[in-house]
Amino acid sequence: VEVSSSGAASLELSKTVFSPGESIEARFTAPSGLPDNAWVGIIPSNIPHGNEAVNDQHDIAYQYLKGRTSGVLVFSAPDQPGSWDLRMHDTDNNGREIASVTFTVE
C-alpha cells in the first residue's frame, strides 16, 4: 500500500505495478472547501512536482473531484510502460499539487 499525503490530502493505491490498460483504483481524501475543479491526473513521474499548470500540460487522463472529500477514482493504466504519478491539485486554475503517489506500468 502506497500512501502520500500533504495535510488533509492523500492518494492511496492498493498496489503499485499495473499492466497497460489495467484499472487503477485510487482512494483519495481531499480538504473540504476545494473548488469543484480540483483534480487528480496521471502525469509522467519525470515531470517536476508542484506546479498545477505544468502538470496540466502533461496529464494523459484526469478527473475532477467535484467537491468530494473522499472516495475512489478509477483510471486506466497508461499504455506506455514506465513510472507514472497520480497527482492531486487544489484547482484547475493555476493551482498547486497537494498529493501524489507513484506507480509503474510494465
TORGU-504715 format. One record per atom (N, C-alpha, C, O): residue in three letters; chain; x, y negated, z negated. Coordinates in steps of 0.05 Angstrom, whole numbers, plus 5000, padded with zeros to 4 digits. Each point is the difference from the previous one (the first is absolute). Example, Ala and Ser with C-alpha at 12.3 -4.5 7.8 and 13.67 -1.06 7.14 Angstrom:
<recs>
["Ala"; "A"; [5264; 5114; 4844]]
["Ala"; "A"; [4982; 4976; 5000]]
["Ala"; "A"; [5018; 4976; 5000]]
["Ala"; "A"; [5021; 5000; 4987]]
["Ser"; "A"; [4972; 4979; 5027]]
["Ser"; "A"; [5016; 4976; 4999]]
["Ser"; "A"; [4985; 4978; 4986]]
["Ser"; "A"; [5010; 4978; 4996]]
</recs>
This chain:
<recs>
["Val"; "A"; [5017; 5024; 5000]]
["Val"; "A"; [4983; 4976; 5000]]
["Val"; "A"; [5018; 4975; 5000]]
["Val"; "A"; [5017; 4997; 4983]]
["Glu"; "A"; [4978; 4986; 5036]]
["Glu"; "A"; [5016; 4976; 5003]]
["Glu"; "A"; [4982; 4976; 4992]]
["Glu"; "A"; [4978; 4997; 5011]]
["Val"; "A"; [5032; 4987; 4971]]
["Val"; "A"; [4984; 4976; 4992]]
["Val"; "A"; [5018; 4976; 5001]]
["Val"; "A"; [5023; 5000; 4990]]
["Ser"; "A"; [4967; 4979; 5021]]
["Ser"; "A"; [5014; 4974; 4999]]
["Ser"; "A"; [4980; 4979; 4993]]
["Ser"; "A"; [4977; 5000; 5010]]
["Ser"; "A"; [5030; 4983; 4971]]
["Ser"; "A"; [4981; 4980; 4992]]
["Ser"; "A"; [5013; 4973; 4993]]
["Ser"; "A"; [5024; 4999; 4994]]
["Ser"; "A"; [4960; 4981; 5007]]
["Ser"; "A"; [5008; 4973; 4993]]
["Ser"; "A"; [4977; 4988; 4985]]
["Ser"; "A"; [4980; 4992; 5012]]
["Gly"; "A"; [5022; 5007; 4961]]
["Gly"; "A"; [4977; 4990; 4984]]
["Gly"; "A"; [4977; 5019; 5003]]
["Gly"; "A"; [5002; 5023; 4994]]
["Ala"; "A"; [4975; 4966; 5015]]
["Ala"; "A"; [4976; 5016; 5002]]
["Ala"; "A"; [4997; 5014; 5027]]
["Ala"; "A"; [4980; 5013; 5005]]
["Ala"; "A"; [5040; 4983; 5013]]
["Ala"; "A"; [4998; 5012; 5026]]
["Ala"; "A"; [5017; 5026; 5001]]
["Ala"; "A"; [5022; 5000; 4991]]
["Ser"; "A"; [4966; 5021; 5021]]
["Ser"; "A"; [5016; 5025; 5003]]
["Ser"; "A"; [4990; 5016; 5024]]
["Ser"; "A"; [4977; 4997; 5008]]
["Leu"; "A"; [5041; 5019; 5003]]
["Leu"; "A"; [4993; 5019; 5021]]
["Leu"; "A"; [5012; 5027; 4992]]
["Leu"; "A"; [5023; 5001; 4990]]
["Glu"; "A"; [4961; 5020; 5013]]
["Glu"; "A"; [5009; 5026; 4991]]
["Glu"; "A"; [4993; 5021; 5022]]
["Glu"; "A"; [4978; 5000; 5011]]
["Leu"; "A"; [5041; 5017; 4995]]
["Leu"; "A"; [4997; 5022; 5019]]
["Leu"; "A"; [5003; 5027; 4985]]
["Leu"; "A"; [5016; 5002; 4982]]
["Ser"; "A"; [4968; 5018; 5026]]
["Ser"; "A"; [5003; 5026; 4987]]
["Ser"; "A"; [5024; 5015; 5010]]
["Ser"; "A"; [5010; 5019; 4988]]
["Lys"; "A"; [5001; 4973; 5036]]
["Lys"; "A"; [5024; 5011; 5011]]
["Lys"; "A"; [5013; 4979; 5017]]
["Lys"; "A"; [4988; 4980; 5006]]
["Thr"; "A"; [5037; 5025; 5001]]
["Thr"; "A"; [5015; 4979; 5015]]
["Thr"; "A"; [5010; 5008; 5027]]
["Thr"; "A"; [5014; 4985; 5014]]
["Val"; "A"; [4980; 5040; 4995]]
["Val"; "A"; [5008; 5009; 5027]]
["Val"; "A"; [4975; 5008; 5015]]
["Val"; "A"; [4984; 5016; 4990]]
["Phe"; "A"; [5013; 4974; 5034]]
["Phe"; "A"; [4976; 5005; 5016]]
["Phe"; "A"; [5008; 5008; 5028]]
["Phe"; "A"; [5022; 4992; 5010]]
["Ser"; "A"; [4961; 5022; 5004]]
["Ser"; "A"; [5003; 5006; 5028]]
["Ser"; "A"; [4988; 4978; 5016]]
["Ser"; "A"; [4981; 4987; 4990]]
["Pro"; "A"; [5028; 5008; 5035]]
["Pro"; "A"; [4987; 4980; 5017]]
["Pro"; "A"; [4970; 5004; 5001]]
["Pro"; "A"; [4991; 5022; 5006]]
["Gly"; "A"; [4993; 4957; 4990]]
["Gly"; "A"; [4971; 5002; 5002]]
["Gly"; "A"; [4986; 5011; 4976]]
["Gly"; "A"; [4975; 4999; 4999]]
["Glu"; "A"; [5040; 5011; 4982]]
["Glu"; "A"; [4988; 5011; 4975]]
["Glu"; "A"; [4986; 4977; 4984]]
["Glu"; "A"; [5009; 4978; 5001]]
["Ser"; "A"; [4970; 5029; 4985]]
["Ser"; "A"; [4986; 4981; 4983]]
["Ser"; "A"; [5017; 4993; 4976]]
["Ser"; "A"; [5011; 5018; 4987]]
["Ile"; "A"; [4991; 4956; 5008]]
["Ile"; "A"; [5014; 4990; 4976]]
["Ile"; "A"; [4979; 4988; 4982]]
["Ile"; "A"; [4986; 4981; 5008]]
["Glu"; "A"; [5011; 5030; 4968]]
["Glu"; "A"; [4981; 4988; 4981]]
["Glu"; "A"; [5016; 4984; 4980]]
["Glu"; "A"; [5016; 5011; 4985]]
["Ala"; "A"; [4980; 4963; 5015]]
["Ala"; "A"; [5014; 4982; 4982]]
["Ala"; "A"; [4981; 4990; 4979]]
["Ala"; "A"; [4980; 4986; 5006]]
["Arg"; "A"; [5025; 5020; 4969]]
["Arg"; "A"; [4984; 4990; 4977]]
["Arg"; "A"; [5011; 4972; 4994]]
["Arg"; "A"; [5025; 4997; 4997]]
["Phe"; "A"; [4958; 4983; 5000]]
["Phe"; "A"; [5009; 4973; 4994]]
["Phe"; "A"; [4986; 4988; 4976]]
["Phe"; "A"; [4978; 5007; 4994]]
["Thr"; "A"; [5036; 4975; 4994]]
["Thr"; "A"; [4988; 4981; 4981]]
["Thr"; "A"; [5010; 4973; 5008]]
["Thr"; "A"; [5023; 4996; 5008]]
["Ala"; "A"; [4959; 4984; 4989]]
["Ala"; "A"; [5006; 4973; 5008]]
["Ala"; "A"; [4989; 4981; 4979]]
["Ala"; "A"; [4980; 5006; 4988]]
["Pro"; "A"; [5033; 4971; 5008]]
["Pro"; "A"; [4989; 4981; 4981]]
["Pro"; "A"; [4973; 4990; 5009]]
["Pro"; "A"; [4994; 4999; 5024]]
["Ser"; "A"; [4989; 4995; 4957]]
["Ser"; "A"; [4974; 4988; 5007]]
["Ser"; "A"; [5004; 4972; 5010]]
["Ser"; "A"; [5020; 4987; 4992]]
["Gly"; "A"; [4962; 5003; 5024]]
["Gly"; "A"; [5001; 4973; 5009]]
["Gly"; "A"; [5016; 4996; 5026]]
["Gly"; "A"; [5003; 4977; 5009]]
["Leu"; "A"; [5007; 5044; 5003]]
["Leu"; "A"; [5014; 4997; 5026]]
["Leu"; "A"; [4979; 4994; 5021]]
["Leu"; "A"; [4977; 5009; 4998]]
["Pro"; "A"; [5031; 4976; 5023]]
["Pro"; "A"; [4981; 4995; 5022]]
["Pro"; "A"; [4993; 5026; 5014]]
["Pro"; "A"; [5015; 5020; 4998]]
["Asp"; "A"; [4963; 4981; 5017]]
["Asp"; "A"; [4991; 5023; 5014]]
["Asp"; "A"; [5021; 5010; 5020]]
["Asp"; "A"; [5000; 5023; 5007]]
["Asn"; "A"; [5017; 4958; 5003]]
["Asn"; "A"; [5020; 5008; 5020]]
["Asn"; "A"; [5026; 5009; 4989]]
["Asn"; "A"; [5020; 5002; 5014]]
["Ala"; "A"; [4981; 5004; 4959]]
["Ala"; "A"; [5024; 5014; 4990]]
["Ala"; "A"; [5001; 5027; 5015]]
["Ala"; "A"; [4979; 5012; 5005]]
["Trp"; "A"; [5045; 4998; 5001]]
["Trp"; "A"; [5002; 5023; 5017]]
["Trp"; "A"; [5023; 5018; 4993]]
["Trp"; "A"; [5019; 4992; 4987]]
["Val"; "A"; [4978; 5033; 5022]]
["Val"; "A"; [5021; 5021; 4998]]
["Val"; "A"; [5006; 5009; 5029]]
["Val"; "A"; [4981; 5005; 5015]]
["Gly"; "A"; [5044; 4995; 4992]]
["Gly"; "A"; [5008; 5009; 5026]]
["Gly"; "A"; [5024; 5018; 5000]]
["Gly"; "A"; [5014; 5002; 4981]]
["Ile"; "A"; [4989; 5012; 5042]]
["Ile"; "A"; [5023; 5017; 5004]]
["Ile"; "A"; [5021; 4984; 5015]]
["Ile"; "A"; [4995; 4990; 5022]]
["Ile"; "A"; [5029; 5008; 4966]]
["Ile"; "A"; [5022; 4983; 5010]]
["Ile"; "A"; [5025; 5017; 5001]]
["Ile"; "A"; [5005; 5016; 4981]]
["Pro"; "A"; [5012; 4982; 5040]]
["Pro"; "A"; [5025; 5015; 4999]]
["Pro"; "A"; [5017; 4991; 4975]]
["Pro"; "A"; [5001; 4977; 4993]]
["Ser"; "A"; [5012; 5043; 4994]]
["Ser"; "A"; [5014; 4994; 4976]]
["Ser"; "A"; [5024; 4981; 5004]]
["Ser"; "A"; [5008; 4987; 4980]]
["Asn"; "A"; [5002; 5011; 5044]]
["Asn"; "A"; [5023; 4982; 5004]]
["Asn"; "A"; [4992; 4971; 5002]]
["Asn"; "A"; [5018; 4983; 5001]]
["Ile"; "A"; [4957; 5010; 4999]]
["Ile"; "A"; [4991; 4972; 5000]]
["Ile"; "A"; [5004; 4989; 4972]]
["Ile"; "A"; [4991; 5013; 4981]]
["Pro"; "A"; [5021; 4964; 5016]]
["Pro"; "A"; [5004; 4989; 4972]]
["Pro"; "A"; [4974; 4997; 4985]]
["Pro"; "A"; [4979; 4992; 5012]]
["His"; "A"; [5022; 5013; 4963]]
["His"; "A"; [4976; 4998; 4983]]
["His"; "A"; [4994; 4971; 4992]]
["His"; "A"; [5018; 4983; 5000]]
["Gly"; "A"; [4956; 5012; 4993]]
["Gly"; "A"; [4993; 4975; 4987]]
["Gly"; "A"; [4983; 4981; 5016]]
["Gly"; "A"; [4981; 4989; 4989]]
["Asn"; "A"; [5024; 5008; 5037]]
["Asn"; "A"; [4986; 4979; 5015]]
["Asn"; "A"; [4977; 5012; 5016]]
["Asn"; "A"; [5005; 5016; 5018]]
["Glu"; "A"; [4971; 4976; 4975]]
["Glu"; "A"; [4976; 5012; 5013]]
["Glu"; "A"; [5000; 4994; 5030]]
["Glu"; "A"; [4993; 5017; 5016]]
["Ala"; "A"; [5015; 4958; 4992]]
["Ala"; "A"; [5000; 4993; 5028]]
["Ala"; "A"; [5019; 5018; 5016]]
["Ala"; "A"; [4993; 5007; 5023]]
["Val"; "A"; [5030; 4999; 4966]]
["Val"; "A"; [5019; 5018; 5014]]
["Val"; "A"; [4989; 5028; 5001]]
["Val"; "A"; [5000; 5012; 5021]]
["Asn"; "A"; [4989; 4998; 4957]]
["Asn"; "A"; [4988; 5027; 5000]]
["Asn"; "A"; [4977; 5001; 5020]]
["Asn"; "A"; [4997; 5020; 5014]]
["Asp"; "A"; [4988; 4959; 4989]]
["Asp"; "A"; [4977; 4999; 5018]]
["Asp"; "A"; [5009; 5003; 5029]]
["Asp"; "A"; [4985; 5011; 5016]]
["Gln"; "A"; [5039; 4981; 4990]]
["Gln"; "A"; [5010; 5002; 5028]]
["Gln"; "A"; [5008; 5029; 5006]]
["Gln"; "A"; [5003; 5007; 5024]]
["His"; "A"; [5001; 5009; 4956]]
["His"; "A"; [5011; 5027; 5004]]
["His"; "A"; [4981; 5023; 4992]]
["His"; "A"; [5007; 5023; 5005]]
["Asp"; "A"; [4970; 4970; 4984]]
["Asp"; "A"; [4982; 5022; 4991]]
["Asp"; "A"; [4990; 5015; 5024]]
["Asp"; "A"; [4994; 4989; 5021]]
["Ile"; "A"; [5003; 5038; 4975]]
["Ile"; "A"; [4988; 5017; 5022]]
["Ile"; "A"; [4971; 5007; 4993]]
["Ile"; "A"; [4986; 5010; 5017]]
["Ala"; "A"; [5006; 4985; 4958]]
["Ala"; "A"; [4973; 5005; 4992]]
["Ala"; "A"; [4995; 4984; 4974]]
["Ala"; "A"; [5019; 4997; 4985]]
["Tyr"; "A"; [4957; 4995; 5010]]
["Tyr"; "A"; [4994; 4985; 4975]]
["Tyr"; "A"; [4971; 5003; 4993]]
["Tyr"; "A"; [4983; 5006; 5017]]
["Gln"; "A"; [5011; 4989; 4958]]
["Gln"; "A"; [4972; 4999; 4990]]
["Gln"; "A"; [4998; 4978; 4980]]
["Gln"; "A"; [5018; 4996; 4983]]
["Tyr"; "A"; [4960; 4989; 5018]]
["Tyr"; "A"; [4994; 4979; 4981]]
["Tyr"; "A"; [4989; 5013; 4974]]
["Tyr"; "A"; [4985; 5019; 5001]]
["Leu"; "A"; [5021; 4969; 4976]]
["Leu"; "A"; [4989; 5010; 4975]]
["Leu"; "A"; [4972; 4991; 4995]]
["Leu"; "A"; [4985; 5013; 4986]]
["Lys"; "A"; [5007; 4964; 5026]]
["Lys"; "A"; [4972; 4990; 4998]]
["Lys"; "A"; [4990; 4998; 4971]]
["Lys"; "A"; [4978; 5007; 4994]]
["Gly"; "A"; [5039; 4983; 4989]]
["Gly"; "A"; [4992; 4995; 4973]]
["Gly"; "A"; [5002; 5023; 4981]]
["Gly"; "A"; [4996; 4997; 4976]]
["Arg"; "A"; [5010; 5027; 5034]]
["Arg"; "A"; [5003; 5024; 4983]]
["Arg"; "A"; [5025; 4998; 4983]]
["Arg"; "A"; [5021; 4990; 5009]]
["Thr"; "A"; [4977; 5019; 4966]]
["Thr"; "A"; [5023; 4999; 4982]]
["Thr"; "A"; [5012; 5028; 4996]]
["Thr"; "A"; [5021; 5003; 4988]]
["Ser"; "A"; [4966; 5017; 5023]]
["Ser"; "A"; [5011; 5027; 4999]]
["Ser"; "A"; [4985; 5018; 5020]]
["Ser"; "A"; [4979; 4993; 5009]]
["Gly"; "A"; [5034; 5029; 4998]]
["Gly"; "A"; [4988; 5019; 5018]]
["Gly"; "A"; [5020; 5015; 5016]]
["Gly"; "A"; [5024; 5001; 4992]]
["Val"; "A"; [4968; 5011; 5030]]
["Val"; "A"; [5018; 5016; 5017]]
["Val"; "A"; [4997; 4989; 5028]]
["Val"; "A"; [4977; 4997; 5010]]
["Leu"; "A"; [5045; 4998; 5003]]
["Leu"; "A"; [5001; 4993; 5028]]
["Leu"; "A"; [5011; 5023; 5016]]
["Leu"; "A"; [5020; 5013; 4991]]
["Val"; "A"; [4968; 4994; 5031]]
["Val"; "A"; [5010; 5022; 5016]]
["Val"; "A"; [5011; 4989; 5027]]
["Val"; "A"; [4987; 4987; 5015]]
["Phe"; "A"; [5039; 5020; 4989]]
["Phe"; "A"; [5013; 4992; 5025]]
["Phe"; "A"; [5009; 5025; 5014]]
["Phe"; "A"; [5001; 5022; 4989]]
["Ser"; "A"; [5005; 4976; 5037]]
["Ser"; "A"; [5013; 5021; 5015]]
["Ser"; "A"; [5030; 4995; 5001]]
["Ser"; "A"; [5009; 4978; 5005]]
["Ala"; "A"; [5007; 5043; 4989]]
["Ala"; "A"; [5029; 4996; 5000]]
["Ala"; "A"; [5009; 4992; 5028]]
["Ala"; "A"; [4988; 5009; 5020]]
["Pro"; "A"; [5032; 4974; 4982]]
["Pro"; "A"; [5010; 4991; 5026]]
["Pro"; "A"; [5009; 5024; 5017]]
["Pro"; "A"; [5008; 5021; 4989]]
["Asp"; "A"; [4991; 4976; 5037]]
["Asp"; "A"; [5010; 5021; 5018]]
["Asp"; "A"; [5031; 5000; 5000]]
["Asp"; "A"; [5012; 5021; 5006]]
["Gln"; "A"; [5000; 4957; 4988]]
["Gln"; "A"; [5029; 4997; 5001]]
["Gln"; "A"; [5013; 5010; 4974]]
["Gln"; "A"; [4993; 4990; 4978]]
["Pro"; "A"; [5024; 5030; 5023]]
["Pro"; "A"; [5014; 5009; 4976]]
["Pro"; "A"; [5017; 4978; 4988]]
["Pro"; "A"; [5009; 4982; 5013]]
["Gly"; "A"; [4995; 5021; 4961]]
["Gly"; "A"; [5017; 4980; 4986]]
["Gly"; "A"; [4989; 4992; 4973]]
["Gly"; "A"; [4982; 5012; 4990]]
["Ser"; "A"; [5029; 4966; 5000]]
["Ser"; "A"; [4993; 4990; 4974]]
["Ser"; "A"; [4980; 4976; 5003]]
["Ser"; "A"; [5006; 4982; 5016]]
["Trp"; "A"; [4972; 5020; 4970]]
["Trp"; "A"; [4979; 4980; 5002]]
["Trp"; "A"; [4991; 4991; 4973]]
["Trp"; "A"; [5005; 5014; 4980]]
["Asp"; "A"; [4983; 4963; 5018]]
["Asp"; "A"; [4988; 4990; 4974]]
["Asp"; "A"; [4971; 4995; 5004]]
["Asp"; "A"; [4991; 4991; 5021]]
["Leu"; "A"; [4993; 5013; 4958]]
["Leu"; "A"; [4974; 4988; 4997]]
["Leu"; "A"; [5006; 4975; 4982]]
["Leu"; "A"; [5012; 5003; 4979]]
["Arg"; "A"; [4980; 4974; 5030]]
["Arg"; "A"; [5005; 4975; 4986]]
["Arg"; "A"; [4973; 4985; 4996]]
["Arg"; "A"; [4984; 4997; 5018]]
["Met"; "A"; [5012; 4994; 4957]]
["Met"; "A"; [4976; 4985; 4993]]
["Met"; "A"; [5007; 4970; 4999]]
["Met"; "A"; [5021; 4992; 4991]]
["His"; "A"; [4960; 4992; 5020]]
["His"; "A"; [5004; 4971; 5002]]
["His"; "A"; [4976; 4986; 4987]]
["His"; "A"; [4978; 5009; 5002]]
["Asp"; "A"; [5028; 4968; 4985]]
["Asp"; "A"; [4979; 4986; 4985]]
["Asp"; "A"; [4981; 4985; 5018]]
["Asp"; "A"; [4978; 4992; 4991]]
["Thr"; "A"; [5029; 5002; 5034]]
["Thr"; "A"; [4983; 4987; 5019]]
["Thr"; "A"; [5012; 5004; 5028]]
["Thr"; "A"; [5023; 5006; 5003]]
["Asp"; "A"; [4960; 4990; 5018]]
["Asp"; "A"; [5009; 5002; 5027]]
["Asp"; "A"; [5008; 4972; 5011]]
["Asp"; "A"; [5004; 4997; 5024]]
["Asn"; "A"; [4998; 4984; 4958]]
["Asn"; "A"; [5005; 4972; 5008]]
["Asn"; "A"; [5026; 4991; 4987]]
["Asn"; "A"; [5000; 4985; 4980]]
["Asn"; "A"; [5023; 5023; 5032]]
["Asn"; "A"; [5026; 4993; 4989]]
["Asn"; "A"; [5003; 5007; 4970]]
["Asn"; "A"; [5009; 4984; 4984]]
["Gly"; "A"; [4983; 5041; 5010]]
["Gly"; "A"; [5000; 5009; 4972]]
["Gly"; "A"; [5027; 5013; 4994]]
["Gly"; "A"; [5020; 4995; 5013]]
["Arg"; "A"; [4979; 5021; 4966]]
["Arg"; "A"; [5025; 5014; 4992]]
["Arg"; "A"; [4993; 5029; 4995]]
["Arg"; "A"; [4977; 5008; 4994]]
["Glu"; "A"; [5044; 5008; 5008]]
["Glu"; "A"; [4998; 5029; 4995]]
["Glu"; "A"; [4999; 5004; 4969]]
["Glu"; "A"; [5017; 4989; 4986]]
["Ile"; "A"; [4964; 5027; 5005]]
["Ile"; "A"; [4998; 5003; 4970]]
["Ile"; "A"; [5004; 5029; 4991]]
["Ile"; "A"; [5001; 5005; 4976]]
["Ala"; "A"; [5000; 5014; 5043]]
["Ala"; "A"; [5006; 5028; 4992]]
["Ala"; "A"; [5008; 5015; 5026]]
["Ala"; "A"; [4992; 4992; 5022]]
["Ser"; "A"; [5024; 5029; 4974]]
["Ser"; "A"; [5007; 5017; 5023]]
["Ser"; "A"; [5007; 5028; 4991]]
["Ser"; "A"; [5007; 5004; 4977]]
["Val"; "A"; [4991; 5014; 5042]]
["Val"; "A"; [5009; 5028; 4995]]
["Val"; "A"; [5011; 5011; 5026]]
["Val"; "A"; [4988; 4994; 5021]]
["Thr"; "A"; [5033; 5021; 4977]]
["Thr"; "A"; [5014; 5010; 5025]]
["Thr"; "A"; [4993; 5029; 5004]]
["Thr"; "A"; [4997; 5016; 4982]]
["Phe"; "A"; [5000; 4991; 5044]]
["Phe"; "A"; [4995; 5028; 5007]]
["Phe"; "A"; [5015; 5006; 5026]]
["Phe"; "A"; [5009; 4982; 5014]]
["Thr"; "A"; [4994; 5044; 4992]]
["Thr"; "A"; [5015; 5009; 5023]]
["Thr"; "A"; [4982; 5016; 5019]]
["Thr"; "A"; [4983; 5015; 4991]]
["Val"; "A"; [5021; 4980; 5035]]
["Val"; "A"; [4986; 5016; 5020]]
["Val"; "A"; [5021; 5018; 5013]]
["Val"; "A"; [5021; 4990; 5010]]
["Glu"; "A"; [4974; 5036; 4991]]
["Glu"; "A"; [5019; 5018; 5013]]
["Glu"; "A"; [4986; 5023; 5014]]
["Glu"; "A"; [5013; 5017; 5012]]
</recs>
